[in-house]
Amino acid sequence: MTIEIKHQKGIGPIQADALIIRKTVFVIEQGVAIADEMDDPSAEEEAIHIVAYVDGKLAATARVLPESATAWHVQRVATLYPARGKGLGSKLFAYIEQLAPEYGIKTLVLGAQVQARGFYDCLGFSAFGEAFIDAGIQHIHMKKALS
């Protein structure tokens, strides 16, 4: 199994691959409205899109947006069903953490689906604040300071 992770800022081929994964996981599997998944188009242009490919095929994605000058908001983390359970989510976050210093990023924040909280706990994220509903799904705020 060969894993390759690529990133791109803004609109382009990697972002297009990310959209395929996001639509499959969030819209088709989880029933999120396409309008909720395809939020503000400027977010797509401003974001850094990260995609993992397994043996050349689409597998997982995440996107990061600036939260502040030193923090990224990680969003749209998704893995296609056939690629789940292979550690791709952890690899995506390791990639994000390697990329962060190039941008002066010291903190990652995210809104985790409550059912995925254990995954983020294992990656060193800490929950804070109250649970909230996003796109009809319960989430919790989480953050991680980078060393």
Helices and strands as residue ranges (DSSP letters): E 3-9, H 13-22, I 23-29, H 34-37, H 41-46, E 48-54, E 57-68, E 71-79, G 81-83, H 88-99, G 100-103, E 107-113, G 114-116, H 117-122, E 126-134, E 137-145
